[in-house]
Amino acid sequence: MGTGDGRAFIGSFTSAGGPGLVAASVDEAGALTVLGAVDTLPNPSYLAPAPGGSLLYAVSETGAGAAAAFDITGVLPRLIGAPVAVDGADPTHLAVAGGHVVTANYSSGSVSVLPVRAADGGLDAPVSVLRHEGRGPDPARQEGPHAHQVTRDATGRWVLGVDLGTDSVRVCALDAVTGALTVHTEAALRPGSGPRHLAFHPAGTHVYVLNELEPTLTVCRWDAEAGVLEPAGTVALLPGDTAGESYASGVAVAPDGRFLWAANRGQDSISVLALDDSGEKPVLTGTVDCGGRWPRDLVLDPGGRRLYVANERSGDVTWFDIDPLTGIPARSGSVGVAAASCVVFA
C-alpha cells in the first residue's frame, strides 16, 4: 500500500491538552491533514490497528487503566461499546495477537490479555494478567517492574514484553483459546539500561532493544523456533561528545533491513544507524533534529519511504523523506496535534 492510499491516526494525551484520537488523511507526498478527533477515551497514548483496516485499538493511559476498540470505516473513529478496564495501571502500549489485545501496564508492571469479540471487534474484560517481578538499580525509575511494550513476533508464536524496571525482555506464549499468557524465557539486559521498546529485523533473525535510561541500543539474536532472545552487543545512539540528558523513546527498522532510526527525547533528535548484512553490527552514521520537542514515538509509513515523529511537548507530528542511499531523514512538513504521542497507519 502506498502512503497516499490510506489514513493515519494519531494518539495524544488529553490530560495535557491533547484532542484525543485524531484521524488524518495522507496525500501522495506524505503530508498529513487532520480530519478531526474524538475524545471518547482519556489519554489514548498508543494505538494498534487490526489487520483488515476496519478496526483500531487504543490504550487509555490513566491510573485506572483501560483499552478500547474503534471502528475506523468512517471519517472519524467510532468507539465500539465502552472502554474496558485492563486490571493494570497506566497501560502504555498494546498489540493485537491471537484473537486478543495485549496491553503493557507500566505502573503496575503487568501485561493483560483482553479477548476480541468476533461479532463486532470490541473488547471483553481481561482473561489473564501476567504480573512481572523484579527491580533494577535506579531507585527512581526501577523500584519495581514497569512493562513498557508488548509485541508479537512474525511467526505469531510469541509475545515479547519489554520491562524498563527489571532490565529484561520476557518471551511469552499466548494460548489463543484461553488467553493465558505464560513466560517461556527471559532475556536479561545490562542493569540500569531501562529497556523501553524493541523492533525486529525484517529477516526475523535479530531484535533491537531501545534503552531509555541510557542512550543505547541492545542488539539481540532471535531464535523464533526456540523462543529465545540472546543479547549480542550494545551500540551508542549519540556521539561520544554529546552533552545533556537523553531518553530514547521509539525505534524503527527499514523494510529492507539497511537502516534503523531511534528518537531521543531531551536531545530532541533522531539517530540514524546503518545495518550490515548480518543485522548484528549497527553503526551510528548521524543524528538529525526531530522537528519539535520531546519526540515520544516514531514510525515509518507503509512503504518505508518516510518517517513520522510525534513530538509531545511541541505538539506536532513532523514527517521526513528518507534518503534511500544514506538513510538520513530530511524534514518535509508537520501538522499541529497537541500532546501528540504516536502515529499509526491503517
LINQUI-V575476 format. One record per residue. N is the residue number from 1. RES is the residue in one small letter. NEAR is the number of other ideal C-beta (glycine too) atoms within 10 Angstrom. Layout:
BEGIN
n=N res=RES near=NEAR
n=N res=RES near=NEAR
END
This chain:
BEGIN
n=1 res=m near=11
n=2 res=g near=12
n=3 res=t near=21
n=4 res=g near=14
n=5 res=d near=11
n=6 res=g near=15
n=7 res=r near=17
n=8 res=a near=26
n=9 res=f near=24
n=10 res=i near=26
n=11 res=g near=27
n=12 res=s near=28
n=13 res=f near=19
n=14 res=t near=21
n=15 res=s near=12
n=16 res=a near=14
n=17 res=g near=10
n=18 res=g near=25
n=19 res=p near=19
n=20 res=g near=21
n=21 res=l near=26
n=22 res=v near=28
n=23 res=a near=22
n=24 res=a near=20
n=25 res=s near=14
n=26 res=v near=22
n=27 res=d near=10
n=28 res=e near=9
n=29 res=a near=12
n=30 res=g near=21
n=31 res=a near=17
n=32 res=l near=22
n=33 res=t near=11
n=34 res=v near=16
n=35 res=l near=14
n=36 res=g near=13
n=37 res=a near=22
n=38 res=v near=16
n=39 res=d near=13
n=40 res=t near=17
n=41 res=l near=24
n=42 res=p near=18
n=43 res=n near=23
n=44 res=p near=35
n=45 res=s near=29
n=46 res=y near=25
n=47 res=l near=25
n=48 res=a near=24
n=49 res=p near=19
n=50 res=a near=17
n=51 res=p near=8
n=52 res=g near=8
n=53 res=g near=14
n=54 res=s near=13
n=55 res=l near=22
n=56 res=l near=24
n=57 res=y near=26
n=58 res=a near=30
n=59 res=v near=31
n=60 res=s near=24
n=61 res=e near=27
n=62 res=t near=18
n=63 res=g near=8
n=64 res=a near=13
n=65 res=g near=25
n=66 res=a near=24
n=67 res=a near=27
n=68 res=a near=24
n=69 res=a near=25
n=70 res=f near=28
n=71 res=d near=16
n=72 res=i near=20
n=73 res=t near=10
n=74 res=g near=9
n=75 res=v near=11
n=76 res=l near=14
n=77 res=p near=28
n=78 res=r near=13
n=79 res=l near=16
n=80 res=i near=17
n=81 res=g near=13
n=82 res=a near=12
n=83 res=p near=21
n=84 res=v near=22
n=85 res=a near=15
n=86 res=v near=30
n=87 res=d near=18
n=88 res=g near=26
n=89 res=a near=16
n=90 res=d near=21
n=91 res=p near=30
n=92 res=t near=23
n=93 res=h near=27
n=94 res=l near=25
n=95 res=a near=20
n=96 res=v near=17
n=97 res=a near=23
n=98 res=g near=19
n=99 res=g near=13
n=100 res=h near=25
n=101 res=v near=29
n=102 res=v near=30
n=103 res=t near=34
n=104 res=a near=30
n=105 res=n near=31
n=106 res=y near=24
n=107 res=s near=19
n=108 res=s near=22
n=109 res=g near=25
n=110 res=s near=25
n=111 res=v near=33
n=112 res=s near=31
n=113 res=v near=25
n=114 res=l near=27
n=115 res=p near=19
n=116 res=v near=20
n=117 res=r near=14
n=118 res=a near=8
n=119 res=a near=6
n=120 res=d near=12
n=121 res=g near=19
n=122 res=g near=21
n=123 res=l near=24
n=124 res=d near=14
n=125 res=a near=11
n=126 res=p near=23
n=127 res=v near=15
n=128 res=s near=19
n=129 res=v near=17
n=130 res=l near=23
n=131 res=r near=14
n=132 res=h near=22
n=133 res=e near=10
n=134 res=g near=15
n=135 res=r near=15
n=136 res=g near=25
n=137 res=p near=12
n=138 res=d near=16
n=139 res=p near=8
n=140 res=a near=6
n=141 res=r near=15
n=142 res=q near=22
n=143 res=e near=12
n=144 res=g near=15
n=145 res=p near=26
n=146 res=h near=28
n=147 res=a near=30
n=148 res=h near=23
n=149 res=q near=27
n=150 res=v near=29
n=151 res=t near=21
n=152 res=r near=18
n=153 res=d near=18
n=154 res=a near=12
n=155 res=t near=10
n=156 res=g near=12
n=157 res=r near=15
n=158 res=w near=22
n=159 res=v near=25
n=160 res=l near=22
n=161 res=g near=27
n=162 res=v near=28
n=163 res=d near=30
n=164 res=l near=27
n=165 res=g near=24
n=166 res=t near=25
n=167 res=d near=24
n=168 res=s near=21
n=169 res=v near=23
n=170 res=r near=25
n=171 res=v near=23
n=172 res=c near=23
n=173 res=a near=14
n=174 res=l near=25
n=175 res=d near=14
n=176 res=a near=11
n=177 res=v near=8
n=178 res=t near=12
n=179 res=g near=20
n=180 res=a near=14
n=181 res=l near=25
n=182 res=t near=12
n=183 res=v near=13
n=184 res=h near=15
n=185 res=t near=16
n=186 res=e near=16
n=187 res=a near=22
n=188 res=a near=12
n=189 res=l near=23
n=190 res=r near=16
n=191 res=p near=12
n=192 res=g near=14
n=193 res=s near=24
n=194 res=g near=28
n=195 res=p near=29
n=196 res=r near=23
n=197 res=h near=25
n=198 res=l near=22
n=199 res=a near=20
n=200 res=f near=20
n=201 res=h near=20
n=202 res=p near=16
n=203 res=a near=12
n=204 res=g near=14
n=205 res=t near=15
n=206 res=h near=23
n=207 res=v near=27
n=208 res=y near=24
n=209 res=v near=26
n=210 res=l near=29
n=211 res=n near=25
n=212 res=e near=21
n=213 res=l near=21
n=214 res=e near=15
n=215 res=p near=21
n=216 res=t near=21
n=217 res=l near=25
n=218 res=t near=23
n=219 res=v near=22
n=220 res=c near=21
n=221 res=r near=17
n=222 res=w near=25
n=223 res=d near=14
n=224 res=a near=16
n=225 res=e near=7
n=226 res=a near=11
n=227 res=g near=17
n=228 res=v near=15
n=229 res=l near=27
n=230 res=e near=14
n=231 res=p near=16
n=232 res=a near=13
n=233 res=g near=12
n=234 res=t near=16
n=235 res=v near=16
n=236 res=a near=15
n=237 res=l near=27
n=238 res=l near=19
n=239 res=p near=10
n=240 res=g near=6
n=241 res=d near=5
n=242 res=t near=14
n=243 res=a near=7
n=244 res=g near=7
n=245 res=e near=9
n=246 res=s near=19
n=247 res=y near=19
n=248 res=a near=27
n=249 res=s near=25
n=250 res=g near=24
n=251 res=v near=23
n=252 res=a near=22
n=253 res=v near=23
n=254 res=a near=20
n=255 res=p near=13
n=256 res=d near=10
n=257 res=g near=18
n=258 res=r near=17
n=259 res=f near=25
n=260 res=l near=27
n=261 res=w near=25
n=262 res=a near=29
n=263 res=a near=29
n=264 res=n near=24
n=265 res=r near=21
n=266 res=g near=15
n=267 res=q near=22
n=268 res=d near=20
n=269 res=s near=22
n=270 res=i near=26
n=271 res=s near=27
n=272 res=v near=24
n=273 res=l near=22
n=274 res=a near=16
n=275 res=l near=22
n=276 res=d near=11
n=277 res=d near=9
n=278 res=s near=13
n=279 res=g near=23
n=280 res=e near=15
n=281 res=k near=14
n=282 res=p near=25
n=283 res=v near=11
n=284 res=l near=18
n=285 res=t near=13
n=286 res=g near=15
n=287 res=t near=19
n=288 res=v near=16
n=289 res=d near=14
n=290 res=c near=26
n=291 res=g near=22
n=292 res=g near=20
n=293 res=r near=14
n=294 res=w near=20
n=295 res=p near=29
n=296 res=r near=23
n=297 res=d near=26
n=298 res=l near=26
n=299 res=v near=21
n=300 res=l near=19
n=301 res=d near=21
n=302 res=p near=16
n=303 res=g near=14
n=304 res=g near=17
n=305 res=r near=16
n=306 res=r near=22
n=307 res=l near=30
n=308 res=y near=27
n=309 res=v near=28
n=310 res=a near=29
n=311 res=n near=26
n=312 res=e near=25
n=313 res=r near=15
n=314 res=s near=18
n=315 res=g near=19
n=316 res=d near=18
n=317 res=v near=28
n=318 res=t near=25
n=319 res=w near=26
n=320 res=f near=25
n=321 res=d near=16
n=322 res=i near=21
n=323 res=d near=12
n=324 res=p near=12
n=325 res=l near=7
n=326 res=t near=13
n=327 res=g near=19
n=328 res=i near=17
n=329 res=p near=25
n=330 res=a near=11
n=331 res=r near=15
n=332 res=s near=16
n=333 res=g near=15
n=334 res=s near=19
n=335 res=v near=18
n=336 res=g near=12
n=337 res=v near=24
n=338 res=a near=17
n=339 res=a near=24
n=340 res=a near=33
n=341 res=s near=24
n=342 res=c near=26
n=343 res=v near=26
n=344 res=v near=18
n=345 res=f near=20
n=346 res=a near=21
END
